[in-house]
Amino acid sequence: MLDINKVVDGDKLTIVLNGRLDTTTAPELESQVNASLSGITSLIFDISDMEYISSAGLRVLLSSQKAMNKQGSMKVCHPTDDVKEIFDVTGFSDILTIED
C-alpha cells in the first residue's frame, strides 16, 4: 500500500509518499509523476514515511530524475535509515540528490 500526495506550488511539485514503493505500487506512482511534470522545474519526493523501496520503485525514481535533468532539478528528502541503506547498497546515493 502506498499513499501518494501531491502538492504543487508554482513550478515546484512535492510528492509525499507513505507506505511501500514496490512492484505493486510503482506503476501508479510513475503514472502520477508523468502526468504532473509539465511546467515543473523542481520535483521533491518526501519519503520520510516510506517504509520500503524495491527495484521497481528505484526505477521510477531514476526515470523521474532523467526527466527532471531536462527541465530542472529533483531531490529525494528525509529517507528512513532502511531506505537510505537501500540507496547506498544499490549506488542510488551517487545518482540521486538525497537530503536528510
C-alpha positions as CSV (number, residue, x, y, z in Angstrom):
1,M,0.0,0.0,0.0
2,L,1.3,3.4,-0.9
3,D,-0.3,6.8,-0.3
4,I,0.7,9.4,-2.9
5,N,0.0,13.1,-2.0
6,K,1.0,15.8,-4.5
7,V,1.4,19.5,-3.6
8,V,2.0,22.0,-6.4
9,D,3.4,25.4,-5.6
10,G,4.0,27.3,-8.8
11,D,6.7,25.4,-10.7
12,K,7.5,23.2,-7.7
13,L,6.0,19.8,-7.2
14,T,6.3,17.9,-3.9
15,I,5.2,14.3,-3.8
16,V,4.8,12.8,-0.3
17,L,5.0,9.0,-0.2
18,N,3.7,7.0,2.7
19,G,4.0,3.2,2.7
20,R,5.7,0.7,0.4
21,L,7.0,1.6,-3.1
22,D,7.2,-1.8,-4.7
23,T,6.2,-3.7,-7.8
24,T,2.5,-3.3,-7.0
25,T,2.6,0.4,-6.3
26,A,5.4,1.7,-8.6
27,P,3.2,1.9,-11.8
28,E,0.7,4.2,-10.1
29,L,3.4,6.5,-8.9
30,E,5.1,6.5,-12.3
31,S,1.8,7.4,-13.9
32,Q,1.1,10.2,-11.5
33,V,4.6,11.6,-11.8
34,N,4.5,11.6,-15.7
35,A,1.1,13.3,-15.7
36,S,2.3,16.0,-13.4
37,L,5.7,17.1,-14.7
38,S,4.6,19.6,-17.3
39,G,5.9,23.1,-16.3
40,I,7.6,21.7,-13.2
41,T,11.2,22.8,-12.6
42,S,11.6,21.5,-9.1
43,L,10.5,18.0,-8.1
44,I,10.8,16.9,-4.5
45,F,10.0,13.4,-3.2
46,D,9.3,13.5,0.6
47,I,9.8,9.9,1.6
48,S,10.0,10.3,5.4
49,D,7.1,7.9,5.8
50,M,8.1,5.4,3.1
51,E,8.8,2.1,4.7
52,Y,10.4,0.2,1.8
53,I,11.5,0.6,-1.8
54,S,12.0,-2.2,-4.3
55,S,13.9,-2.2,-7.6
56,A,10.6,-1.2,-9.3
57,G,10.4,1.9,-7.1
58,L,14.1,2.7,-7.7
59,R,13.3,2.6,-11.5
60,V,10.5,5.2,-11.0
61,L,12.9,7.5,-9.2
62,L,15.5,7.0,-11.8
63,S,13.1,7.8,-14.7
64,S,11.9,10.8,-12.8
65,Q,15.5,12.0,-12.4
66,K,16.1,11.6,-16.1
67,A,13.0,13.6,-16.9
68,M,13.9,16.4,-14.5
69,N,17.5,16.6,-15.8
70,K,15.9,18.0,-18.9
71,Q,13.7,20.6,-17.2
72,G,15.0,21.3,-13.7
73,S,16.1,19.5,-10.6
74,M,14.9,16.7,-8.4
75,K,15.5,15.9,-4.7
76,V,14.7,12.9,-2.5
77,C,14.1,14.1,1.1
78,H,14.1,12.5,4.5
79,P,14.7,8.8,3.8
80,T,14.4,6.4,6.7
81,D,17.6,4.5,7.7
82,D,16.3,1.4,6.0
83,V,15.6,3.2,2.7
84,K,18.9,5.1,2.9
85,E,20.7,1.7,3.2
86,I,18.9,0.5,0.0
87,F,20.1,3.7,-1.8
88,D,23.7,3.1,-0.5
89,V,23.8,-0.6,-1.5
90,T,22.3,0.0,-5.0
91,G,24.5,3.0,-5.7
92,F,21.5,5.3,-6.0
93,S,23.1,7.6,-3.3
94,D,25.5,8.6,-6.1
95,I,22.8,9.1,-8.7
96,L,20.1,11.0,-6.7
97,T,20.2,14.2,-4.7
98,I,19.3,12.9,-1.3
99,E,18.7,15.2,1.7
100,D,18.1,14.2,5.3
